[in-house]
Amino acid sequence: MKSSAKAAVVYAVMTYAFLSAANAAVINVFSNDAAGFAAAAGSVQTENFNDATLLPGLTVTTNFGSVTGGVWFDRMSASQTTTWFFGSPTIAFGGNWDLSPGDPGTGIAFTVTFLNNTTQLVAVEVPNTLTGEFFGFVSDTPFKSVLETVGTQSCSICAETHNLDNLTFSASATPAPVPLPAALPLFATGLGVLGLLGWRRRRKALGD
């Protein structure tokens, strides 16, 4: 392969790695750690489901869930999902999750939608063993909605019936300082390789 072609390949790989790392949000999960979540989220609002009227700015679309007995009662399946929407951008979402109703199920997976309408799956699911413990996450990039779907932990019934209480979300969303992308050193190395190849070509041309 000619040096110019090698340079093009190196540049393409470095650029792709850099852009991929820069575009992914950092989402930190807090399982059974309400204090850690609160510290990371800052000012929060909490919906306790004492009645069917949700907090101002919080809305939901669902084909099963409802406020029942002071909690949000819901069921995730292949055809049943729930999406929480926030009137103002938020960076945090969590609550007390009881996945004990019914048999052990799939757990719950979350997908957040950012302000530019891109989406990202939260890497950790709500464990199907929780019986009211806290689970939540904080993103370094503000988002406008959270989609709940079935998880991947079990498929004996391929669904997850659960109760949610004290749904908590950040009251404001000030974007965190942009962290140094993990691929930046690799990208810089690639640029250095390109410079070296160019220098060698120029030196060879002068020598000829």
C-alpha positions in Angstrom: 0.0 0.0 0.0 1.4 3.4 -0.9 2.2 5.8 1.8 -0.6 8.2 0.7 -3.2 5.4 0.9 -1.9 4.4 4.4 -2.2 8.0 5.5 -5.8 8.2 4.3 -6.7 5.0 6.1 -5.1 6.2 9.3 -6.9 9.5 9.1 -10.3 7.9 8.5 -9.9 5.5 11.4 -8.8 8.3 13.8 -11.6 10.6 12.7 -14.3 7.9 13.2 -13.0 6.9 16.6 -12.8 10.6 17.7 -16.3 11.4 16.5 -17.9 8.3 18.0 -16.4 9.0 21.4 -17.4 12.6 21.3 -21.0 11.9 20.4 -21.7 9.4 23.2 -23.1 10.8 26.4 -21.7 9.7 29.7 -24.5 8.2 31.8 -23.7 7.2 35.3 -26.0 4.6 37.0 -26.9 4.6 40.7 -28.3 1.3 41.9 -29.5 1.3 45.5 -27.6 4.6 46.0 -30.1 7.4 46.3 -27.6 9.6 48.1 -25.1 9.3 45.3 -27.8 10.1 42.7 -28.9 13.2 44.6 -25.4 14.5 44.9 -24.8 14.1 41.1 -28.3 15.3 40.1 -28.4 18.5 42.1 -31.8 20.1 42.5 -34.5 17.5 41.9 -38.3 17.1 41.8 -40.1 14.0 43.1 -43.4 12.7 42.0 -44.9 10.6 44.8 -48.1 9.4 42.9 -50.3 10.3 45.8 -52.9 11.3 43.2 -53.4 10.9 39.5 -52.2 14.5 38.8 -48.5 14.5 37.9 -46.1 17.3 38.7 -46.1 20.3 36.3 -43.8 19.6 33.4 -43.9 15.8 33.8 -46.1 13.8 31.3 -46.3 10.2 30.4 -47.5 8.1 27.5 -48.3 4.4 28.2 -50.4 1.6 27.0 -50.7 -0.1 30.4 -49.4 2.0 33.3 -51.5 4.0 35.7 -51.4 5.5 39.2 -52.8 2.9 41.5 -52.7 2.8 45.3 -50.1 5.6 45.7 -47.6 4.1 43.1 -47.2 3.9 39.4 -48.3 0.4 38.4 -47.0 -0.8 35.0 -46.0 -3.7 32.8 -43.4 -3.9 30.2 -43.6 -6.4 27.3 -42.9 -6.6 23.6 -46.0 -4.5 22.9 -46.1 -2.5 26.1 -43.9 0.5 26.8 -44.0 3.7 28.8 -42.3 7.0 28.0 -41.8 9.9 30.5 -41.5 13.4 29.0 -40.1 16.5 30.7 -41.2 20.0 30.0 -37.7 21.3 30.6 -34.4 19.5 29.8 -33.2 17.2 32.5 -30.1 15.3 33.3 -31.3 12.8 35.9 -34.1 10.2 36.3 -34.7 7.6 39.0 -37.1 6.2 41.6 -37.9 3.3 43.9 -38.6 0.2 41.8 -40.5 -2.8 43.0 -40.2 -5.6 40.4 -41.6 -8.3 42.7 -45.2 -8.3 41.4 -45.7 -11.5 39.4 -42.9 -13.9 38.5 -39.3 -12.7 38.0 -39.3 -10.9 34.7 -36.9 -9.2 32.2 -35.9 -6.2 34.3 -36.4 -2.8 32.8 -34.3 -1.1 30.1 -34.1 2.7 29.5 -33.5 4.7 26.4 -33.1 8.5 26.7 -33.8 11.0 23.9 -31.6 14.0 23.8 -32.5 17.5 22.8 -31.3 16.9 19.2 -33.6 13.8 19.0 -30.7 11.3 19.1 -31.1 8.4 21.5 -28.9 6.3 23.7 -29.6 3.1 25.6 -28.6 3.2 29.3 -26.1 0.4 29.7 -27.5 -0.9 33.0 -31.0 -2.2 33.5 -33.2 -2.1 36.6 -32.5 -5.5 38.2 -35.5 -7.9 38.4 -34.6 -8.5 42.0 -35.5 -5.0 43.3 -38.3 -4.8 45.8 -38.5 -1.1 46.3 -34.8 0.0 46.3 -33.6 3.0 44.4 -32.4 2.9 40.8 -31.5 5.9 38.7 -29.1 7.5 36.3 -27.5 10.9 35.6 -26.3 12.0 32.2 -23.7 14.6 31.3 -26.0 15.6 28.3 -29.5 16.9 28.9 -32.4 14.8 27.6 -36.1 15.4 27.1 -37.6 11.9 27.6 -37.0 8.4 28.9 -38.5 5.3 27.3 -39.0 2.2 29.4 -39.0 -1.2 27.7 -38.4 -4.8 28.7 -34.9 -5.8 29.7 -32.9 -8.8 28.9 -32.5 -10.6 32.3 -35.1 -13.4 31.9 -37.6 -14.6 29.4 -39.6 -17.1 31.3 -42.5 -14.7 30.9 -40.7 -12.1 28.7 -42.4 -9.2 30.5 -41.9 -7.1 33.7 -44.7 -6.1 36.0 -43.6 -3.5 38.5 -44.4 -0.6 40.8 -42.6 2.7 40.7 -42.7 5.2 43.6 -40.9 8.6 44.2 -40.1 9.2 40.5 -37.2 11.7 40.7 -35.8 13.9 38.0 -33.5 16.9 38.0 -35.2 20.3 38.3 -32.7 21.9 36.0 -30.2 20.8 33.4 -27.0 22.7 33.2 -24.7 20.8 30.8 -21.6 19.5 32.6 -18.2 20.6 31.2 -17.4 18.6 28.1 -15.0 15.8 29.2 -11.9 15.0 27.2 -13.0 12.4 24.7 -11.4 9.0 25.3 -10.3 8.9 21.6 -8.6 12.2 21.6 -5.1 10.9 22.4 -5.5 8.3 19.7 -6.7 11.0 17.3 -3.7 13.1 18.1 -1.4 10.1 17.5 -3.0 9.6 14.1 -2.3 13.2 13.2 1.3 12.8 14.3 1.6 9.7 12.0 0.2 11.7 9.1 2.7 14.5 9.8 5.6 12.0 9.9 4.5 10.4 6.6 4.3 13.8 4.9 7.8 14.7 6.2 9.2 11.5 4.9 7.7 12.1 1.5 9.0 15.6 1.3 12.5 14.4 2.4 12.5 11.6 -0.2 11.4 14.1 -2.9 14.3 16.5 -2.0 16.7 13.5 -2.0 15.6 12.5 -5.5 
